[in-house]
Every structure is written in C-alpha cells, then in structure tokens.
C-alpha cells in the first residue's frame, strides 16, 4: 500500500471525534474543555476543523488547538454518543470483570 492509498483510506475512515463534536455543536451543548496544561474552558462549539475548535461563552470567543486538549465533557453529563448495546450489556461487563480478576 502506498502513501496515497493510506491517505485515501484515512479520509474515508469513521472519525468518532467528528461525530461527537458535531453533535455537541448541533445541540449547542455546554462543554467543559480541559487543556493539557490543566486549564478549564467552558463554552459552546461554534465550529471546528481538523486542527482547531472555535468555542464561545459569556466572556469571549476562543480558538482552541486540538493538540492542546486533554479531554472534552458535556457539562450536563449527557451522553452525546450512545455505546453499542451489544458491547455494553450486563454479560459484557461481567465477562470483563472476570477477565480483569483473572489477570
């Protein structure tokens, strides 16, 4: 596989962070963005691209570089993306607990 083929596959692949950010943007979800330096930024997503996220709050509009983000969490605690039922059912949790205990 050459470089061009890898890039084409990468462009087509499902990117869960894009789904998460887009859902937060569409629902105007209030977010808590924690940077790698520990700074907490609260706001609502206006737009985003592959490198940056534009958020606003009562005080200002900010451009945040994605490489500086540690994590993003909805302030309401709402799940923006539901886990697959087959993966998160009770049997899966019990199996994972058993595997962790056996290690």
Secondary structure, DSSP 8 states (H G I E B T S, - for coil): --HHHHHHHHHHS--HHHHHHHHHHHTT--EEEEETTS-EEEEEEEEE-SSEEEEE-SS-EEEEEGGGEEEEEETT---SS---HHHHSHHHHHHHHHHHHH-
